[in-house]
Amino acid sequence: MQTIVVTLIVFACFAYAAQALMPAALRRALARWLTSWPHWPAPVARRLQRAARRFESGCGCEGCDRPAKAATAVNQPQSIHIQRRRP
């Protein structure tokens, strides 16, 4: 029984890691392929349809789709404060 539980946990961790590291184009193609099966429960089917339509950057940082105004504010010079260590 313990082996079965551990196997399920390892498989779930593998599936999550594979999904997280998978390129976005491959993730969308896989979601499109999985939506073709009509017997998914309604919440799973909705999530797969959303994933098939969603466009994401590959890195997941959401930095590329920021407005240009916000990106220029980040590039402003910033002052550096150095604090001396006390002996």
C-alpha positions as CSV (number, residue, x, y, z in Angstrom):
1,M,0.0,0.0,0.0
2,Q,2.8,2.4,0.9
3,T,4.5,1.7,-2.4
4,I,1.4,2.6,-4.3
5,V,1.0,5.9,-2.4
6,V,4.6,6.8,-3.0
7,T,4.3,5.9,-6.7
8,L,1.3,8.2,-7.0
9,I,3.0,11.1,-5.3
10,V,6.1,10.7,-7.5
11,F,4.0,10.6,-10.6
12,A,2.1,13.7,-9.6
13,C,5.4,15.5,-8.9
14,F,6.8,14.4,-12.2
15,A,3.6,15.6,-14.1
16,Y,3.8,19.0,-12.3
17,A,7.5,19.5,-13.0
18,A,7.0,18.4,-16.7
19,Q,4.1,20.9,-17.1
20,A,6.0,23.7,-15.4
21,L,9.2,23.2,-17.5
22,M,7.4,22.5,-20.8
23,P,7.6,25.2,-23.5
24,A,4.4,27.2,-23.8
25,A,3.7,26.1,-27.4
26,L,4.0,22.5,-26.5
27,R,1.8,23.1,-23.4
28,R,-0.9,24.7,-25.5
29,A,-0.7,21.9,-28.1
30,L,-1.0,19.2,-25.4
31,A,-4.1,21.0,-23.9
32,R,-5.7,21.2,-27.4
33,W,-5.1,17.5,-27.9
34,L,-6.5,16.7,-24.4
35,T,-9.7,18.8,-25.0
36,S,-10.6,16.5,-27.9
37,W,-11.6,13.8,-25.4
38,P,-15.3,14.5,-24.5
39,H,-15.5,12.7,-21.2
40,W,-13.6,15.1,-19.0
41,P,-15.5,16.4,-15.9
42,A,-16.7,20.0,-16.5
43,P,-14.0,21.8,-14.3
44,V,-11.2,19.9,-16.0
45,A,-12.6,20.6,-19.4
46,R,-12.9,24.3,-18.7
47,R,-9.3,24.4,-17.4
48,L,-8.0,22.6,-20.5
49,Q,-9.9,24.9,-22.8
50,R,-8.5,28.0,-21.0
51,A,-5.0,26.5,-21.3
52,A,-5.4,25.8,-25.0
53,R,-6.4,29.4,-25.7
54,R,-4.0,31.2,-23.3
55,F,-0.9,32.8,-24.6
56,E,2.0,33.0,-22.2
57,S,5.6,33.8,-22.4
58,G,7.9,30.8,-22.1
59,C,9.6,31.9,-19.0
60,G,6.5,32.6,-16.8
61,C,7.9,35.8,-15.5
62,E,5.3,38.0,-17.2
63,G,8.0,40.6,-17.8
64,C,7.7,40.7,-21.6
65,D,4.1,41.8,-21.7
66,R,4.5,44.8,-19.4
67,P,3.6,48.2,-20.9
68,A,6.5,50.3,-22.2
69,K,5.8,53.0,-19.7
70,A,6.3,50.6,-16.7
71,A,9.5,49.2,-18.3
72,T,11.1,52.6,-18.7
73,A,10.3,53.5,-15.0
74,V,12.4,50.4,-14.0
75,N,15.4,51.7,-16.1
76,Q,15.6,55.0,-14.1
77,P,18.9,55.5,-12.2
78,Q,18.7,54.5,-8.6
79,S,20.9,55.8,-5.8
80,I,23.0,53.3,-3.9
81,H,23.2,53.5,-0.1
82,I,26.3,52.0,1.5
83,Q,26.4,51.4,5.2
84,R,29.6,50.8,6.9
85,R,30.0,47.9,9.3
86,R,30.7,48.8,12.8
87,P,33.6,46.9,14.4
